[in-house]
Structure formats: C-alpha cells, structure tokens
Amino acid sequence: MTDSKETARETEGEIELDILGQVCPACLLVVLQTINDHRAELKSGKTRLVIKTDHRDSTRTIPESAGKMGYDAAVKKKGNHYEIIIGKG
C-alpha cells in the first residue's frame, strides 16, 4: 500500500486514524495493521484507537474484526463521517 492516504496521529491515551475516502478491504487492512502495531498499548487499556471513516461497510467489518481480537468497539455517526472507537475488551 504505497499510495495509501491514511494518517495516524498519536496523543496521550489515543491514536487517531483518518481513513476518510478509503474503501474496504483497504480500510480493514489499515486498521488491523494499526491494531497490531499498538497491541500492547490497546490491551493495557491505556490507549484507544479512534478511526474516522466515511465508508459505511467499515462500520460493520472493523468492529466485527476488533471484537474477534478481544477488543470493544463502538460506532458513532459524526456529521458526514463515522467514528469507530476501539479499546480494551
């Protein structure tokens, strides 16, 4: 994925991943890679992953996959995009 458009920003206790404009399966693959890269922080409960997406299918596939990995996931509609929050399960 050399031409990907996602951006990630890390702050204390939160990783924000902007995947606006991307479609599945790219959305899911980027999120799974980010979860794996930050597994220890997410599992400890000290950090949560906040994903911004405008691809509606992602609101189903990402929480489903995160749940299978043992994480809690919540989806919120925010204007013209969705916010998916993944944290310790």
C-alpha positions as CSV (number, residue, x, y, z in Angstrom):
1,M,0.0,0.0,0.0
2,T,2.4,2.6,-1.1
3,D,-0.2,5.1,-2.3
4,S,-2.4,4.9,0.8
5,K,-4.0,8.1,2.2
6,E,-4.4,7.2,5.8
7,T,-3.0,9.4,8.5
8,A,-2.3,8.5,12.1
9,R,-1.9,10.9,15.0
10,E,-0.9,9.8,18.4
11,T,-1.6,11.7,21.6
12,E,-1.6,10.7,25.3
13,G,-4.1,7.8,25.5
14,E,-5.4,8.0,22.0
15,I,-4.4,7.0,18.4
16,E,-6.4,8.8,15.8
17,L,-6.5,7.1,12.4
18,D,-8.1,9.0,9.5
19,I,-9.1,6.7,6.6
20,L,-11.6,9.0,5.0
21,G,-12.0,8.3,1.3
22,Q,-10.8,4.7,1.5
23,V,-12.9,1.7,0.9
24,C,-12.8,-1.9,2.1
25,P,-10.8,-4.0,2.2
26,A,-8.2,-1.3,2.4
27,C,-9.9,0.3,5.4
28,L,-9.9,-3.0,7.3
29,L,-6.3,-3.9,6.4
30,V,-5.0,-0.5,7.6
31,V,-7.0,-0.7,10.9
32,L,-5.8,-4.3,11.6
33,Q,-2.2,-3.2,10.9
34,T,-2.6,-0.3,13.3
35,I,-4.1,-2.6,16.0
36,N,-1.2,-5.0,15.6
37,D,1.3,-2.2,15.8
38,H,-0.2,-0.9,19.0
39,R,-1.3,-4.1,20.6
40,A,0.3,-3.6,23.9
41,E,-1.0,-0.1,24.5
42,L,-4.5,-1.1,23.4
43,K,-4.6,-4.3,25.5
44,S,-3.4,-2.4,28.6
45,G,-6.4,-0.1,28.4
46,K,-4.2,3.0,28.5
47,T,-4.8,3.8,24.8
48,R,-7.8,3.7,22.5
49,L,-7.9,3.8,18.7
50,V,-10.3,6.3,17.1
51,I,-10.9,5.7,13.4
52,K,-12.5,8.3,11.1
53,T,-14.2,6.8,8.0
54,D,-16.8,7.7,5.5
55,H,-17.2,4.1,4.2
56,R,-20.3,2.6,5.7
57,D,-19.2,-1.0,5.3
58,S,-16.3,-0.3,7.7
59,T,-18.8,0.4,10.5
60,R,-19.6,-3.3,10.3
61,T,-16.3,-5.0,9.3
62,I,-14.0,-3.1,11.6
63,P,-15.9,-3.6,14.9
64,E,-16.6,-7.2,14.0
65,S,-12.9,-7.9,13.4
66,A,-11.8,-6.0,16.5
67,G,-14.3,-7.9,18.6
68,K,-12.9,-11.2,17.4
69,M,-9.5,-9.9,18.5
70,G,-10.8,-9.3,22.0
71,Y,-11.4,-5.5,21.8
72,D,-14.6,-3.5,22.5
73,A,-15.7,-1.3,19.6
74,A,-18.3,1.5,19.3
75,V,-19.5,3.3,16.2
76,K,-20.8,6.9,16.2
77,K,-22.1,9.0,13.3
78,K,-20.3,12.4,13.2
79,G,-21.7,14.7,10.5
80,N,-20.5,13.3,7.2
81,H,-18.4,10.5,8.6
82,Y,-18.3,7.8,11.2
83,E,-16.1,7.4,14.2
84,I,-15.1,3.9,15.3
85,I,-13.6,3.6,18.8
86,I,-11.6,0.5,19.7
87,G,-10.4,-0.2,23.2
88,K,-9.7,-2.8,25.7
89,G,-12.2,-5.7,25.7
